[in-house]
């Protein structure tokens, strides 16, 4: 899965993934923790608030990779439970 990350500020990255198979939309954000050398990351499905994951990484690169892996996992979980209309 390849995400197109956008930089809002020097310490804030965000991405959106639209799954063609299921029509699900997922969001991701990576931001630098103020006063620390750490990066927060979070992913979520806007229509399914119970499906969200977050974590902390040592670098922006590590946080982006962790968010990508979490997106793949949430998409897999959601696709299994997905029902075609």
Residue pairs with C-beta under 8 A, 6 or more apart in sequence:
1 17
1 68
1 71
1 72
1 75
3 15
3 17
3 28
3 64
3 67
3 68
3 71
4 15
5 13
5 14
5 15
5 30
5 64
6 13
6 14
6 15
7 13
8 14
11 31
11 32
12 29
12 30
12 31
12 32
13 29
13 30
13 31
13 60
13 64
14 27
14 28
14 29
14 30
15 27
15 28
15 29
15 67
16 25
16 26
16 27
16 28
17 25
17 26
17 27
17 28
17 71
17 75
18 24
18 25
19 25
19 26
19 75
19 79
21 79
22 75
22 78
22 79
22 82
24 45
24 47
24 75
24 78
24 79
24 82
25 45
25 46
25 47
26 43
26 44
26 45
26 71
26 74
26 75
27 43
27 44
27 45
27 46
28 41
28 42
28 43
28 67
28 68
28 70
28 71
29 41
29 42
29 43
29 67
30 39
30 40
30 41
30 60
30 63
30 64
30 67
31 39
31 40
32 38
32 39
32 40
32 60
33 39
33 40
33 56
37 58
38 56
38 57
38 58
39 56
39 57
39 58
39 59
39 60
39 62
39 63
40 54
40 55
40 56
40 63
41 54
41 55
41 56
41 57
41 63
41 64
41 66
41 67
41 70
42 52
42 53
42 54
42 55
42 67
43 52
43 53
43 54
43 67
43 70
43 71
43 74
44 51
44 52
44 53
44 74
45 51
45 52
45 74
45 78
48 78
51 74
51 77
51 78
52 74
53 70
53 73
53 74
55 63
55 66
55 70
56 63
57 63
57 66
